[in-house]
Amino acid sequence: MKRLVTTSLLLASACVLFASVRTDYDHKADFSKYHTYSWIGVKAGNPLWQDRIERAVDSALAAKGWTKVPSGGEAAVSAFGKTTEKDNMETFYDGFPGWGWRAGWWGGGMGMSQTEVVPQRIGTLTVDVFDGATKQLIFRGEATDTLSSKPEKNDKKLDANVNEMFKKFPPKIASN
């Protein structure tokens, strides 16, 4: 039982390690002047995901005190979501004593290995925030994560990644 709990914790930690959220912003932009935003658009392969992405970003920006307006916001937001497939190599070992690659020479038995190419779906979300007047990019957030075959898990990952993306938003500009 203890081994099962330890394995589960390691797998959960590994899933977090594969999530990658990066942000960048215009260091000259005065984010204190932005209080409203309008959507330019959301593009994702699936209309259901378009709605989910918009809701997640709306929630994150509302938590930061920004207000969504139908048009003419001080900032303009766009989002692009896509999925790609990445090949992942998985190697399985057997033999006595069966303790991994060393089994053949260290454990006293001849081990065999088998490597498979396993496709893995990766979801990427890019959220851009532009100055509404100048149309200049002022903030970009990117999140990349391995997708699950269970939609409810992907919803939670989307929310967690968007929250992480906007965790330190709006950026604090250091005064000179």
C-alpha positions in Angstrom: 0.0 0.0 0.0 2.8 2.4 0.9 4.5 1.6 -2.5 1.2 2.5 -4.3 0.9 5.8 -2.5 4.5 6.7 -3.2 4.1 5.8 -6.9 0.9 7.9 -7.1 2.7 10.9 -5.6 5.6 10.5 -8.0 3.2 10.3 -11.0 1.3 13.4 -9.9 4.6 15.3 -9.5 5.7 14.2 -12.9 2.5 15.6 -14.4 3.2 18.9 -12.8 6.7 18.9 -14.1 5.5 18.5 -17.7 3.3 21.6 -17.5 5.1 24.7 -18.7 3.8 28.2 -18.4 5.8 31.2 -19.6 5.0 34.9 -19.7 6.6 37.9 -21.2 5.6 41.6 -21.3 6.5 45.0 -22.6 8.7 46.4 -19.8 7.8 50.0 -20.9 4.0 49.5 -20.8 2.1 51.2 -17.9 -0.3 48.4 -16.9 -1.9 50.7 -14.3 -3.8 52.5 -17.1 -5.6 49.3 -18.2 -8.9 48.4 -16.5 -11.1 47.2 -19.3 -10.6 44.7 -22.1 -12.3 43.4 -25.2 -11.8 40.1 -27.0 -10.3 40.2 -30.5 -11.0 36.5 -30.7 -10.3 32.9 -29.6 -9.2 30.3 -32.0 -9.0 26.6 -31.1 -9.7 23.5 -33.1 -12.8 22.7 -31.1 -15.6 25.3 -30.4 -16.1 23.8 -27.0 -12.5 24.7 -26.2 -12.9 28.2 -27.5 -15.6 28.8 -24.9 -13.5 27.2 -22.1 -10.5 29.3 -23.0 -12.5 32.5 -23.0 -14.1 31.7 -19.7 -10.8 30.8 -18.1 -9.1 34.0 -19.2 -12.2 36.1 -18.3 -12.1 34.6 -14.8 -8.3 35.3 -14.4 -8.6 38.9 -15.6 -11.7 39.6 -13.5 -9.8 38.3 -10.4 -7.2 41.0 -11.3 -9.8 43.8 -11.4 -10.2 44.0 -15.2 -13.6 44.4 -16.7 -14.7 42.8 -19.9 -16.5 45.2 -22.3 -18.0 44.2 -25.7 -15.7 46.5 -27.7 -13.3 49.4 -27.3 -11.5 48.2 -24.2 -8.3 49.8 -23.1 -6.7 46.4 -23.8 -7.6 43.8 -26.4 -7.2 40.1 -25.8 -6.7 37.2 -28.2 -6.1 33.5 -27.6 -4.9 30.6 -29.7 -5.1 27.0 -28.7 -3.8 24.0 -30.6 -3.0 20.4 -30.0 0.0 18.6 -31.5 1.2 15.0 -31.2 4.7 14.2 -29.9 6.3 10.8 -30.0 7.4 9.5 -26.6 9.8 6.6 -26.3 8.9 4.0 -23.6 11.3 1.2 -22.8 10.2 -1.9 -20.8 12.6 -4.4 -19.3 12.3 -8.0 -18.2 14.5 -10.7 -17.0 15.8 -11.8 -13.6 15.9 -10.0 -11.3 14.1 -7.5 -13.4 15.5 -4.3 -11.9 16.0 -2.3 -15.0 18.8 -2.0 -17.5 21.5 -3.3 -15.1 19.7 -6.7 -14.8 21.7 -8.1 -17.7 25.2 -7.5 -16.3 24.8 -6.6 -12.6 22.0 -8.8 -11.4 23.3 -12.0 -12.8 20.6 -12.6 -15.3 20.1 -11.7 -18.9 17.5 -9.0 -19.4 15.6 -8.1 -22.5 14.2 -4.7 -23.4 11.5 -3.5 -25.7 11.1 0.1 -26.8 7.8 1.4 -28.1 6.9 4.8 -29.7 3.8 6.1 -27.9 2.1 9.2 -29.3 1.3 11.8 -26.8 -1.1 14.8 -27.3 0.2 18.1 -26.2 -2.0 21.2 -25.8 -0.6 24.7 -26.2 -2.4 27.9 -25.3 -1.1 31.4 -26.2 -2.9 34.4 -24.8 -1.9 37.9 -26.1 -2.9 41.2 -24.5 -2.6 44.3 -26.7 -2.9 48.0 -26.0 -6.4 48.9 -27.3 -5.3 52.2 -28.9 -1.8 51.4 -30.3 -2.5 47.7 -31.1 1.0 46.9 -29.6 1.5 43.6 -27.8 2.0 44.3 -24.1 1.7 40.8 -22.6 2.0 37.2 -23.8 1.3 34.1 -21.9 2.0 30.5 -23.2 1.1 27.3 -21.5 2.0 23.8 -22.8 0.7 20.7 -21.1 0.2 17.0 -21.8 -3.5 16.3 -22.5 -5.5 13.6 -20.9 -8.0 11.4 -22.5 -10.5 12.6 -19.8 -12.1 16.0 -20.7 -12.7 16.9 -17.0 -8.9 16.6 -16.3 -8.1 18.8 -19.3 -10.6 21.5 -18.0 -8.8 21.5 -14.7 -5.4 21.7 -16.4 -6.6 24.7 -18.5 -7.9 26.5 -15.5 -4.6 25.8 -13.5 -2.4 26.9 -16.5 -4.4 30.1 -17.1 -4.3 31.0 -13.4 -0.5 30.4 -13.4 -0.2 32.5 -16.5 -1.9 35.5 -14.8 -0.5 34.8 -11.3 1.8 37.9 -11.5 -0.4 39.9 -13.8 -0.4 42.8 -14.3 3.4 43.0 -14.2 4.8 45.5 -11.7 7.1 47.9 -13.6 10.2 48.8 -11.5 10.6 52.6 -11.1 14.0 54.0 -12.1 
